[in-house]
Amino acid sequence: MLLQLASILLTALLSSVLTLALAYWLVERHLKRRLEIRLNELQEELGTALQERVRRGVVEGVASIPSSEVLKGTTQTLAATAGDLVRGGLDTLLGSGSIDSDD
């Protein structure tokens, strides 16, 4: 009885180890390469979108300044907006957010 139980446990353990080894090999061999390519594509898209949003924000911010007194507030708002854009871009790049389709 004990020998049968040990045989069953050893078989289950070996099966798990082989399954994990096969999964690791597949991830390293195929999936990792695809994920790296997709990450590079997203990086390029995000960089272009972020550059365009910052440029548009600067143009709109400068165009909407009514006086030099407002310049300080606008600069702070612009810096906060740029920080939000960078954070949103990083969230999107790391998979914890989504790109706005209306911008």
ABEGO torsion letter per residue (X at the ends): XAAAAAAAAAAAAAAAAAAAAAAAAAAAAAAAAAAAAAAAAAAAAAAAAAAAAAAAAAAAAAAABABAAAAAAAAAAAAAAAAAAAAAAAAAAAGABBBBAAX
